[in-house]
Amino acid sequence: MEIREVFARNLRQQRQRKNLSQEALAHEAGVDRTYISALERSVYAASIDTVAKLARVLEVRPADLLDPDSR
């Protein structure tokens, strides 16, 4: 599995764990909802700054979003 796919899977799992919609996550992270959707579908690769913003909102370490063994 490629890192973009790992990130997409972990982002979706962590967002759902926090019971956040894509729109709510996007609002709190200061990004567009369509961007969250694209990240979760592996359409775009997130910048390191975006990974950090999303991790902060999700209350996880940035590394957790990139961990292929994270479940």
Sequence and secondary structure as in RCSB ss.txt:
>XXXX:A:sequence
MEIREVFARNLRQQRQRKNLSQEALAHEAGVDRTYISALERSVYAASIDTVAKLARVLEVRPADLLDPDSR
>XXXX:A:secstr
  HHHHHHHHHHHHHHHTT  HHHHHHHHTS HHHHHHHHTTSS   HHHHHHHHHHHTS HHHHH TT  
